[in-house]
Each structure stands twice: as C-alpha cells, then as structure tokens.
Amino acid sequence: KSRKERQGSPTRSATNKKCKRPGRESFESPLFTICSRAITIETMKEQSEQVSASGFDLRQKRIKTREGTAQIKYFVCEPMERAGFINAFSTRIGGVSPLPVEALNLSTFKGDTYKNVDENRRRFTEAIGAPGVKILTAKQLHSADRAYIDSSDQFDEHRECDALITKLRGVLLGVQTADCLPVLIADPTSGTIAAIHAGWRGTAGRIVERTVADLMLNYGVNTRNCLAALGPSACVECYEVGDDVIERYKEEFGYWKKLFKTFKAGGKAHLDVVAANLQQLAFCGFTEERVFAAPYCTIHNDELFFSYRREGKAFPSGTGRLLSVIGSRERG
C-alpha cells in the first residue's frame, strides 16, 4: 500500500471519527512535563521520586530458565494496575535474542527466530504475572487504522492496523515499538481496553483521537472515567524530523508550532510526539490526574530499551522491539 492509502483508509470494523475538538485550535500546555534526561539503570534509585510521580514503577523478577535463571525488568503504570488492569512496558533485559546478546526482543522479524521470541514472551508474561496468557498483536504499518477484537481465536495477527480494542478478558493486547510511542487506555467502568502504536505518522493521523472516538461510539466509554498510560519513546531532544513531517503537521494541527523544538537550517526540527498525543487525549476529555507518561527516552537509554534510530543500522541483524501490553483481569 502507498503511504496515503495506509494513513487514510479506515478499518472495515472501525469508525473514522475523531474526538470533538474545542471551537478554536488553541494549544494547551502538555498535561505533564516529560523528562528528556537519560535515566540509566545505575541512576534508577536516584530518580525514584520522579518515577513515582509519573505513575510508573520499575520492577524486576527472576525467572527460571533452562540454563538457570534470568532477571526480567519491566515498567508498570501503577494507577492502571490498581484499577484492575494488567499492564507492562518491557525493556531489552533478560532475554535470549542475539541483539546483540541476551536481549528480550518480543517481536518476530527477520533478525530473530520464532523460537527466541516465544521464549522471550514466556519469560515476559511470567514476570508480569500473566503466565500463558495469549498476547494479541497486529501487523503495524504506522497508520491510523484500528481493529476490534471480539474473539481471540478468530483474530488474525497479520491484520494490518496500529490500534487494538477489546472487552475480552484473559488476553493481552500488545503494541511493538522501538522509539515510537505506545499508548494504553483502560475504562474501569466497562472493562474496555485499547493498545495504540503512535509514531509520527499515526500521531499525524490522529490515531489516539480516532481510537478514543471508537471507544465512545461503540462501547459507550466516558473518557472522564478512563486511564491512559504513555510508555517509553524517543524524546523531543532526540526525535529529529525533516520538512515533510513538519509540513504534514502544519496541515493537520493549528497548534503545530507547539509540537516542535529546535528548528534548524535545511528544514529540520525536533518533534515532541508525547506532547502531541497528550494533547489529543486532552481534546478527548481525559483529565490530567488520569493520564500518566513515562519519563524515559528510548534513545537516551539504549542500554535499557531498543532504539531503531540509534541502532537500526548498527547491528547486522537489525533492532529488536519492545512490547507494551494491557489486559483486564479475570473476575474471580
């Protein structure tokens, strides 16, 4: 498909509506000040107050393996967990993939084997307290397309879209990233969940707004009751884009200047994807106290996260992928 087709075509099962916006295109300040400073493994304890303030908690668990044990590190949005939703944002630590060594790659691609990914997913789900739970992912295309999942058995994981929505219990929705922004949404009232892959293209296509509109139209979700968690991604200091991206944002957003920083000669600038998606959530009625943004940059912290921009050409086998998952706990 062409880029235009991927970005513009609606899914067969999802509405293409966007959230209603204010009468004037005014940009409000982002809901949070996102930390762009590198937070390394060594300084995690020093940054504990900041991490806590963001609503995210770094956890680790030692998992039994055929060779002995492996320590898996991952992040959890605690307010979402307290509301009854399993959620986790992976790191690259504790796996078996040669990317370059002992990497927790959680996505199948030509640079890794199915056997490695299966073992990595087993370790990850066991670490987060969801052993054996099925992970549902899609073939991501940097689009604004969404898919509803009514049956985990009938869902096609080759389905092309960048957001998944369901009310099913006992499954995990997952999005795969390596600099792009993962967004998880949960409605405690209805139990509806969504997992969104928001790169610069999806953000320009308003994928978060469109997904939330789907939730409201098809599931009767009230955004004032919802929770949203934005996981690790490339920060504005690291996310340089060209004039084609700037022009696209000019066309789409009246407040586009507020989403860019450090304009340079040659038509380049730095894009704040997190701020752009926080703004979309705000337009959709999410309140500040129910939105949580992880203060981690995948490019600054490449020892903790996979980064396509930083290492995409550095390794012959390519870059692994992080996985962000969400699921509704089974009712007891």
VODOZA-405704 format. One record per residue (C-alpha): x, y, z; chain. Coordinates in pm, whole numbers, plus 50000, padded with zeros to 5 digits. Layout:
X:Y:Z:A;
...
//
This chain:
50000:50000:50000:A;
50102:50358:49946:A;
50164:50581:50245:A;
49849:50775:50161:A;
49641:50458:50150:A;
49785:50329:50478:A;
49716:50654:50657:A;
49379:50741:50511:A;
49188:50418:50479:A;
48957:50327:50769:A;
48938:49975:50902:A;
48635:49775:50797:A;
48519:49746:51157:A;
48611:50084:51300:A;
48466:50430:51263:A;
48694:50701:51129:A;
48557:50968:51361:A;
48787:51192:51559:A;
48720:51329:51906:A;
48533:51656:51909:A;
48776:51943:51948:A;
48731:52287:52103:A;
48583:52562:51892:A;
48921:52720:51836:A;
49251:52549:51768:A;
49430:52659:52081:A;
49714:52458:52223:A;
49707:52388:52592:A;
50029:52305:52773:A;
50105:51933:52778:A;
49949:51754:53074:A;
50294:51670:53203:A;
50648:51794:53171:A;
50826:51498:53017:A;
51179:51433:53138:A;
51415:51408:52842:A;
51724:51343:53052:A;
51875:50998:53034:A;
51766:50776:53322:A;
52010:50487:53330:A;
51989:50165:53525:A;
52255:50298:53764:A;
52055:50610:53845:A;
51712:50446:53878:A;
51717:50465:54258:A;
51816:50831:54248:A;
51523:50901:54018:A;
51268:50703:54222:A;
51072:51011:54326:A;
51036:51125:53966:A;
50937:50777:53852:A;
50676:50756:54127:A;
50537:51096:54032:A;
50488:50977:53674:A;
50280:50682:53794:A;
50532:50427:53663:A;
50721:50170:53863:A;
51031:49978:53752:A;
51001:49614:53853:A;
51220:49311:53814:A;
51163:48941:53859:A;
51394:48643:53834:A;
51252:48375:53605:A;
51356:48011:53583:A;
51510:47915:53250:A;
51661:47601:53103:A;
52008:47743:53172:A;
51928:47865:53524:A;
51757:48199:53584:A;
51713:48534:53409:A;
51617:48868:53556:A;
51340:49048:53366:A;
51298:49423:53407:A;
50976:49600:53307:A;
50764:49903:53392:A;
50408:49914:53522:A;
50162:50203:53535:A;
50053:50161:53896:A;
49724:50359:53884:A;
49612:50142:53592:A;
49713:49829:53782:A;
49518:49940:54089:A;
49213:49989:53867:A;
49223:49617:53781:A;
49423:49610:53458:A;
49736:49409:53391:A;
49981:49636:53212:A;
50351:49628:53141:A;
50612:49801:52928:A;
50910:49578:52853:A;
51281:49653:52849:A;
51551:49476:52648:A;
51694:49297:52951:A;
51673:48927:53032:A;
51607:48750:52703:A;
51776:48507:52466:A;
51795:48708:52143:A;
52137:48796:51992:A;
52056:49169:51968:A;
52341:49188:52048:A;
52330:48942:52341:A;
52066:48816:52588:A;
51810:49063:52459:A;
51438:49045:52534:A;
51312:49100:52180:A;
50935:49042:52185:A;
50852:49078:51816:A;
50904:48842:51524:A;
51113:48989:51243:A;
51386:48872:51010:A;
51662:48946:51260:A;
51540:48694:51517:A;
51385:48347:51536:A;
51035:48241:51640:A;
51194:48014:51899:A;
51373:48308:52062:A;
51064:48529:52058:A;
50847:48254:52206:A;
51091:48205:52492:A;
51121:48579:52549:A;
50743:48615:52560:A;
50719:48324:52803:A;
50967:48499:53033:A;
50794:48833:52999:A;
50440:48709:53068:A;
50559:48505:53365:A;
50744:48805:53507:A;
50439:49033:53485:A;
50211:48777:53650:A;
50031:48658:53338:A;
50190:48321:53257:A;
50045:48157:52950:A;
49811:48448:52871:A;
49769:48498:52496:A;
49922:48816:52354:A;
49733:48967:52061:A;
49931:49192:51827:A;
49882:49317:51471:A;
50096:49393:51169:A;
50178:49757:51237:A;
50206:49993:50941:A;
50236:50340:51100:A;
49872:50401:51005:A;
49570:50540:51189:A;
49372:50217:51142:A;
49215:50029:51432:A;
49068:49683:51485:A;
48809:49546:51728:A;
48872:49202:51872:A;
48559:49009:51961:A;
48720:48663:51964:A;
49083:48586:52037:A;
49059:48258:51846:A;
48940:48427:51528:A;
49175:48725:51540:A;
49429:48736:51257:A;
49766:48858:51382:A;
49853:48953:51025:A;
49574:49211:51038:A;
49716:49547:50932:A;
49643:49821:51185:A;
49807:50021:51462:A;
49550:50008:51742:A;
49361:49721:51900:A;
49041:49742:52106:A;
48860:49474:52306:A;
48637:49393:52602:A;
48767:49037:52621:A;
48916:48918:52946:A;
49201:48674:52972:A;
49402:48820:52683:A;
49670:49085:52648:A;
49664:49348:52375:A;
50015:49440:52266:A;
50193:49703:52058:A;
50554:49675:51945:A;
50785:49976:51949:A;
51148:50083:51926:A;
51122:50466:51959:A;
50755:50512:51866:A;
50508:50586:52145:A;
50295:50309:52299:A;
49963:50429:52444:A;
49745:50206:52663:A;
49387:50301:52754:A;
49158:50138:53009:A;
48797:50203:53110:A;
48731:50064:53460:A;
48354:50101:53414:A;
48310:49883:53105:A;
48637:49689:53116:A;
48721:49805:52764:A;
49090:49835:52677:A;
49296:49966:52387:A;
49660:49945:52284:A;
49789:50205:52037:A;
50111:50238:51835:A;
50169:50611:51779:A;
50469:50707:51568:A;
50486:51040:51391:A;
50263:50915:51108:A;
49999:50768:51336:A;
50006:51079:51552:A;
49960:51299:51244:A;
49667:51075:51150:A;
49522:51134:51500:A;
49523:50765:51587:A;
49470:50832:51956:A;
49171:51058:51891:A;
49023:50808:51646:A;
49069:50518:51886:A;
48904:50708:52169:A;
48617:50803:51934:A;
48573:50431:51862:A;
48562:50358:52233:A;
48298:50624:52289:A;
48081:50534:51990:A;
48095:50155:52007:A;
48137:50089:52378:A;
47976:50393:52539:A;
48301:50484:52714:A;
48315:50808:52914:A;
48668:50943:52890:A;
48637:51111:53228:A;
48647:50762:53378:A;
48932:50630:53163:A;
49300:50591:53235:A;
49580:50636:52982:A;
49945:50532:53008:A;
50210:50655:52764:A;
50519:50436:52767:A;
50888:50495:52689:A;
50960:50653:52350:A;
51201:50890:52177:A;
51204:51229:52349:A;
51187:51563:52171:A;
51562:51624:52208:A;
51633:51305:52011:A;
51345:51299:51761:A;
51473:51498:51462:A;
51245:51508:51157:A;
51254:51665:50811:A;
51043:51924:50634:A;
50800:51659:50504:A;
50696:51581:50861:A;
50679:51949:50956:A;
50455:52021:50655:A;
50226:51731:50744:A;
50182:51866:51096:A;
50124:52218:50965:A;
49836:52084:50758:A;
49685:51881:51041:A;
49728:52085:51358:A;
49661:52453:51414:A;
49895:52437:51714:A;
50176:52263:51520:A;
50449:52507:51630:A;
50399:52399:51991:A;
50487:52041:51894:A;
50831:52125:51754:A;
51155:52244:51903:A;
51500:52346:51777:A;
51423:52445:51420:A;
51736:52406:51208:A;
51865:52508:50869:A;
51774:52264:50597:A;
51414:52226:50709:A;
51475:52008:51013:A;
51329:52029:51363:A;
51264:51814:51669:A;
50915:51669:51716:A;
50752:51612:52056:A;
50535:51306:51988:A;
50447:51269:52355:A;
50312:51625:52380:A;
50113:51573:52060:A;
49940:51266:52198:A;
49883:51419:52540:A;
49706:51699:52358:A;
49487:51453:52169:A;
49390:51286:52495:A;
49308:51626:52646:A;
49088:51711:52346:A;
48905:51383:52401:A;
48819:51473:52760:A;
49088:51289:52957:A;
49169:51465:53282:A;
49525:51530:53396:A;
49506:51309:53703:A;
49412:51006:53489:A;
49690:51031:53230:A;
50040:50900:53303:A;
50351:50948:53092:A;
50672:50751:53146:A;
50974:50982:53182:A;
51207:50763:52975:A;
51366:50821:52636:A;
51442:50507:52435:A;
51730:50676:52253:A;
51898:50824:52561:A;
51862:50493:52744:A;
51963:50239:52481:A;
52108:50009:52747:A;
51753:49968:52878:A;
51544:49996:52560:A;
51564:49904:52193:A;
51600:50211:51969:A;
51560:50189:51594:A;
51701:50537:51540:A;
52008:50470:51749:A;
52093:50115:51648:A;
51888:50033:51339:A;
52198:50024:51121:A;
52448:49935:51392:A;
52366:49565:51410:A;
52360:49341:51101:A;
52051:49161:51236:A;
51859:49483:51300:A;
51682:49620:51606:A;
51462:49431:51849:A;
51122:49551:51963:A;
50976:49638:52300:A;
50625:49523:52384:A;
50363:49717:52578:A;
50063:49513:52693:A;
49730:49562:52866:A;
49460:49323:52980:A;
49153:49311:53203:A;
49192:49075:53496:A;
48959:48776:53506:A;
48675:48821:53750:A;
48706:48583:54041:A;
//
